Amino acid sequence: MKNTLYFNGIDAFEKYGIILAEGAISALICPAPNKAYVSINSRLADGRKYIGGASYSRVDERTLSLQFFIRAKDRKTMFANLEGFANDILKNGEFSIKTKYTTDTYRLIYKSCTQMQDFNGTSGKFTLSCIEPDPTNRK
């Protein structure tokens, strides 16, 4: 589990006991949507005219939902890890994610976190809702 997920360059498993849930990688690698094309819709002409066509295509921001698992050896460590993660990563609002599965670094803005699911005191699952403001900035 080590060396698979990094938040701001910090090994997420080693420091917080956090790993990506299945499906989180597909959310990360999903292509971003395009911005709306500039167009003219005149009553004087049939149809709609798109200005510039595909050559003016630009990528829009995207909203992601990333699911994670967290686990610890005991309840005290679990709460310390959650608090550390919230203070170190989420409190700032902006963070980066890097995984061993891609060469990209995803720069994200934190929006919200769901309530812990399947929580038993030493493990649980949660989902972060984030915005990737510029999907072309991944290097």
Secondary structure, 3 states (H helix, E strand, C coil): CCCCEEECCEEHHHHHCEEECCCHHHHHHCCCCECCCCEECCCCCCCCEECCHHHHCCECCEEEEEEEEEECCCHHHHHHHHHHHHHHHHCCCEEEEEECCCCCEEEEEEEEECCCECCCCCEEEEEEEEEECCCCCCC
